[in-house]
Amino acid sequence: MNALPASTLLLGSYPERDPVARYGPLDRARRSLAWLRGLRSARTDADASARSFPLHELRARLSGNLADRAAQDAVLDRVADACRASLGITPYPGQREAARALLDGRLVEMATGEGKTLAVALAAACGALSGRPVHVVTANDYLAERDASTLSPLYHHLGLTCGVVTGASAPALRRKAYDCDITYCPGRELAFDYLRDRLVRPRALSPLIASVDRLARPIADRVTLLRGLWMAIVDEADSVLLDEALMPLILSTPVAAADREVRLAAALDAATALEPEEHFILDTHARSARLTAEGTRQLNARPAASTPFRTARHREEYVRTALAAIYLHERDRHYVVRGGTVQIIDEATGRAAPGRIWANELHAFVCLKEGCPLPPLTRTATQITYQRFFPRYLHLSGTSGTLREERRELESVYGLPVVRIPLRRPSCLRRMPTRLVADAEEQTAVVIARIREMRVRGRPVLVAMDSVIDAERLSVHLRGAGIDHQVLHARQDADEAACIAAAGQPGQVTLTTNMAGRGTDIRLHPHAESSGGLHVIACQHNRSRRIDRQLYGRAARQGDPGSCERVVHRFQPLFLRTWGVGLARALSRLPFMLRGWSADRLLELPQLREEHRARAVRRAMIVRDRMRSLELDIGPEP
């Protein structure tokens, strides 16, 4: 394990940044000026012999100043040599440019297939060689294990250690992994380990006092998992920093509740006795239920013995939550049942999220509905969101294939400018006209026809559906049509690696949810490439244009041939929320609106509205956090 930078004594034994810092125009201008000065110094630096310096001298220079461009370039040369020797890979100029931007504390947009994983590894190796513990944040356990296994030979060649943390890692293994120079871990596990550290870490008057206290005690006395928040490189940064920014990560402790099951059962029984529209109104967008006046009267008329609640309002809240569980949370769309437990499906990734639960007893009601054991009742010990966690890092950067749409928000909230890396080869992606069809049945018929057409040509096809239940429904129709295929979704994520490896074979058909949208790289068989490459059919009306671009990016990677198209029906939820049932039906009389440019405009307006709404919610959360910190007068809360 490398020694930490010389500034450790002043930063404390567990360094982190003030999370309330605001990145305004003056701060952004100051950062940009510093970056330009770095570029200038890189061109005019009199120390042109830095590349000939011994590695230990370069490491010492980076330890004091990670932005030292001459030392950066010299260390990147050594890391590139190690790539060739250990992995048999020579980094491209674009990958080196991306690594420099990551070391400068920027977000890097690189198209799918341009080598983001290796660019992150170059930056992580340089950061670790400077003595800073580096956390490489991945979207899920699978990607953390895959990348750590693939890149460990590179790190070991440089004398660095590499660890991996997953949801199954025990505390001792977690501490050992975080003691490594470079640690690969999902963002969720990293944030929870930080919360665990907050519960056991003593609060000192200053970082200097904490450092002196640490020096006075043996190293073995360390009780925290992490060594502080030094440096993080976030893969799929837009997903983590935006799509999941507001998801509360809650560390809880179990509490006893003798009458809990009776109360839940009574509320569920009362909810099933109510009639939609007459007794309650559903809000599908917010996934909540509201009782009407008649519904309240119906509820109050129930025998007192069957309503063991503290107050009438307490009972009403439980019944509304039960209604949301019954009518607004659908199996294989919002959650899956696996191993006798209810697992939430992450809307951004399409993957199951074991261990994540809905709050306010919603999860318990869903478990009752599905006949699964109830999760334990818990009390919140501490909590945080990604939007409040990641700005605490002393050095934060990240990469993704889709960042430019939200570049202003990313810079204002996280202080991270966005840099776009040019394509190494011109894109050969062909975008076919969008089709807006009548209903799910017509959508299925169109998709099957397109699959048959592509298979005749020997091209592989990737079909993306909104949910597990939609993918399974299409799978049934494909089997009925005699079309061999494979399915990848939240209930079958154990086969992800094999499924993705086969998706580029000639004539292969793969049905998926958003699981194939991020972190996957479909490599084409030579015969599939000569036949026209991968064809992507998007049957989703995603809430963000970024998710569309992520999906289309599966095709035509690194200049390969490929094509994509969108087939959406008029009664998908996002379309209906904006245009309503009336327009959806009226479009059948306007066939010219259902294909090409006009269909794109009809589908993009709901996405623009949803993106605007999501930005407003995130902005409001920031304001609330700052007001809360000011009111507490004891420093910011996690």
Secondary structure, DSSP 8 states (H G I E B T S, - for coil): -----TTHHHH-SS----TT----HHHHHHHHHHHHHHHHHHHH-S-GGGGGS-HHHHHHHHHH-TT-HHHHHHHHHHHHHHHHHHTS----HHHHHHHHHHHTT-EEE--TTS-HHHHHHHHHHHHHHTT--EEEEESSHHHHHHHHHHHHHHHHHTT--EEE--TT--HHHHHHHHTSSEEEEEHHHHHHHHHHHHHHS---SSHHHHHHHHHTS-GGG---SS----EEEEETHHIIIIITTT--EEEEEE---TTHHHHHHHHHHHHHTS-BTTTEEEETTTTEEEE-HHHHHHHHTS-GGG---SSHHHHHHHHHHHHHHHHS--BTTTEEEETTEEEEE-TTT--EETT---TTTHHHHHHHHHT------EEEEEEE-HHHHGGGSSEEEEEES--GGGHHHHHHHH---EEE---SS--EEEE---EEESSHHHHHHHHHHHHHHHHHTT--EEEE-SSHHHHHHHHHHHHHTT---EEESGGGGGGHHHHHHHTTSTT-EEEESGGGGSS------HHHHHTT-EEEEE----S-HHHHHHHHTTSSGGG-EEEEEEEEETTSHHHHHHHHHHHHHHGGG-GGGGBTHHHHHHHHHHHHHHHHHHHHHHHHHHHHHHHHHHHH-S----
